[in-house]
């Protein structure tokens, strides 16, 4: 299975609500208020369902926390009246999640993808002087702590895809884990 976000050799975030990654059949589901202080707790409630065979549990937990944090902060603007919905399924071979908020959606997705393509081009060419222009992505609604770095990491980590729905307020993601050999 390929990475759904690989387009012409570059990882980018796609919009495709018809992707099989949005199939919620058989997935567990939780809803949380948009309470920034409880993101770690919400993440632990989800990760506790992961099988112990997953060796990358700390990275998985960090990635899930970042996606929930983005839904709370950027999607729902930390409004505790708004919910974050999470569907999830784990096995020793994969982690599959869908995170949806009640916000307006990621309106600057195309700008972020263009920024990321330029960033990746600088990395590929080892043009570190130009790369300094692509250290952090800022939108009109960004604050001093925003930089798009969680999205760069998400594209690398979720190797089966990291895809938004049409409204861009829901993201589906898949991580595949290598099969473990006996005795490993």
Buried (B, 14 or more C-beta within 10 A) or exposed (E): EEBBBBEEEBBBBBBBBEBEBBBBEEBEEBEBBBBEEBBEEBBEBBBEEBEEEBEBBEEBBBBBBBBBBBBBBBBBBEBEEBBBBBBBBBEBBBBBBBBBBBBBBBEBBEEBBEBBBBBBBBEEEEEEEEBEEBEEBBBEEBEEEBEBEBBBBBBEBBBBBBBBBEEBBBBBBBBBBEEEEEEE
